[in-house]
Amino acid sequence: MLPLLYPRNHFLEPFGEKAKRNLMYWRNSWCCYILSLLQFPK
């Protein structure tokens, strides 16, 4: 995972329960992002 793709406030946030929820959210959104890119014709 590239840190540059993360929002700055999330990247600088200390790892806690909120950070874990954000990590799951970004992981899901990253998968959706790749799937959406695969759907576009090249």
PyMOL commands that set and color helices and strands:
alter all, ss='L'
color gray80, all
select helices_A, chain A and resi 3-5+8-11+17-39
alter helices_A, ss='H'
color red, helices_A
deselect
rebuild
show_as cartoon
